[in-house]
Amino acid sequence: MPTFSRHLAICSLSLSVSLFFLIGAAPSQAEADFQVCQACHGAKAEGNAALGAPALAGQLHDYLLRAMEEFAQGQRQNPQMAAVVASLQDSQRRARLANYLS
C-alpha cells in the first residue's frame, strides 16, 4: 500500500508542475497576441462603440474561440478581424487568447 500512495503523490506532483508551466506560459503569449487587438477593442478589451468593436473581456471562452475560427474560415466578414485572426496562425494561439479574455 505505501507504494501506491507514493506513486499517487508523485503523479499528483508531476501534474501540478505540468499545469503550472502550461498555465504560466499561456498568459505571456496571450498578452502579446492581445496587443494587436487593443487598437480597436481597447486596452482592457472593454470595446469601442465608435469603431463598432465589441467588448471582449469577460466573454465566454467558447464564444470567443468560435468567433475567431469563423473569421479565420471566412464565415464572418470583417477585413480587420480577418487580418488579425490570420496572424494567429494556429488554433492553440486562438484558444490561449480566448482563455486570456474570458
N, C-alpha and C positions, 0 to 999 in steps of 0.2 A: 504493500500500500504506500509506503513512503516514496517509492519510485514514481508512482502515478502522480502523487502530489507535487513532487519536484518537477516532473515533466510538464504538468499543468502550469506551474509557476513560471517555468522557462518559456512556454508558449505564450502565456499572458504578457510577460515582459517583452518578448520579441514583437508581439502585435502592437503593444503600446509604443515601442520605439519606432516601428514602421509607420504607424499612424502619425506620430509626432513629426517625422520627416516629411511625410506626404502633405499633411496639413500645413506645416511650417513653410514648405516650398511654394505652395499654391498662391498664397496672397501676394507675395512679391511679384510673381509673374502676372497675376491678375491685375495688380495695381498698375503695372507697366502697360498692360493691354488696355486698361481703362483710360489711360491718359488721353488717347485719341478721342474717346467718347465725350470727354469733358467739354469740348468745344461747343457741342450742341446740347448735351444733356445736363451740363452743369458740373461744378467741381465736386458736389456731393450727390450727383445723379438725381437731383431734385426736379429736373426737367426744365424746359424753356418754352412757354406758351407762344411767345413771339415767333419762334422758329418752328413751332409745331413738333417739338421734341418732347416726348412724354417722360415722366419721371420713371427712372429705372430702379431706384433704391427701394428696397422692400417688396419688389415684385416677386412672385413665386418663381423658383428656380426653373421648373418645367416650362412655364410660360416664356421666360427669357430665352431659354435654350431653343424652344420650338420657333420663336420669332427669328432668332439668329440663323437657324437652319433654313427657315423659309426664305430669308433674304439671300442666303448663300446659294439656294437652289433656284432663285428667280421667281418663287411663288408669291413673294411680296415685292412690290416695285417701289424703290426709292434709290436714286443714284448714289447719294451719300452713304446710306446704310449698306448698299451692295459693295461699295469700295471698302468700307471699314470691315465688314464681315469677311471679305476676301483676304484682308490682311491677317485675319485669324484663321490660318490655313487648315488647321485640323480641329476635329470636334472636341478633343481634350482641352484645347485652349478656350474654346467657346464654353465648355462646361465649367472650367475654372472661373471664367468671367461671370457666368451665371451664378455660381456659388458666391462669389465675392459681392455681387449686387443684391442677392436675395437675403 
